[in-house]
Amino acid sequence: MVETKSITDQLTEFNKIIDDLANIDVNLEDEDKALHLLCALPKSYENFKDTMLYGKEGTVTLCLP
């Protein structure tokens, strides 16, 4: 992800990549999707990323509507 694009645009691109992978029978678990997304966040989200990765117990999952 890059700082100059909106998060909405980048999430749309992320979801397209996930859909493209599913179309070629590459299915990721929700936890893996969430981790990929968190790791791709720009530097300005570093504190949020650290909090989500290390600030709680349990697993991180991606919930899409």
N, C-alpha and C positions, 0 to 999 in steps of 0.2 A: 504494500500500500504506500501511497505517496501523500505528502502533506497537501499538495495542491488540488487534489480531487476530493469531492465530498464523500463522506462516509457512506451515504446512500448509494452513490454511483459505484463505490468500491464493493459494497455488499451485493449489489446487483451483479457485478462482475464475478464475485466469489460464488454466488448461487448459480450462475451460468456455468462456471467451471465444474461445480459439483454435479449439475445436471448432465454436462458433457461426459463426465466420468461415469455416471450411472448409465448413460446410453451405450457405453462400451463395456458394460458389466463390471465396472470398478465401483464397488459400494464401500463407503466409509462409515464407520460407526459415528454416532452423534458426538461422542467424546473426542474422537479424532478430528472431526470437523471443527469443533470448538477450539481445540488446541492449535490447529492450523490457522484459524482466524485470529486468535489472540497473538500468536507469534508474528503474524503479518501486520499487526497494527503499527502505525508510524511512531516515531520516537516520542511525539507529544503525548502519547497514551501509555508511556512506560509505567507510570504509577498505577494506572488502572490495570494494566496487564499483570504487574507484579501482585497486586491485590487479588485478582481473580485466580492466578496460578498458585500463590503461596499463602493467601490470607484466610483460607477456610479449609475445613476438612471435607472429605467426600470427593466426588468427581465433578468435573465441569462438563456440561453438555450444551449442545446447540438446539434451541427450540425455535423452529420456524413455523409461521402461521400456515 
